[in-house]
Amino acid sequence: KSRKDLETLIAQAYPIGRLVDMAIKTHGVSGRVTSLLITGTEREVTVRGFQIRELLGLRDTIFVIDRVYDESGGVSSFIFSGRGWGHGVGLCQVGAYGMAVAGANYKDILRKYYRGVKVEKAF
């Protein structure tokens, strides 16, 4: 993502000025980024947890950051490389929540994450 695009996204929540850099501060035991330091010309902020995904428009918080530099040595874009959507097994709580907010019922959510199952009353 371009520095300018990320700067626009970040400015919606944090007035940092011009985006200078981002650095991963901590990882959880699963390898997910749990805190991210964002440096701007006006201030630094630390973003934590799920808010990292939301703020940067990422699919998951398992990622590394690479940078592309311009002629003056400033960052022109950031490349987020990661594994995609969660652990890849079973139901994703974030995805299920998003489906529910969008109006899906529990049967639709279960069928999405557990393909080939039949949801029925067992008692």
C-alpha angles and dihedrals in degrees: 000000000000119000089239094053092049091045089056092049093047093046090063089069105017128033097216099148115227113002109247104170148331127219132185109239103180142007128205124231089269091058094253119140107254099178133022126191113217116194122200134171090257103036149342124243133187115219119198139201124329091359089073091066093044095047096048098033094240128156095226142353096245100101148114125220125231124181136217113207130211127223092275093053096254123129111265096178143000124224116208112199119186149132100273125228112019126279095330096232125100130333121352108218093206093049093046090050090051091050091049092050088051090054105265117146125227093263092055091048094049092047091052094054100033105043118200096022125127116222110212142145110272100192 
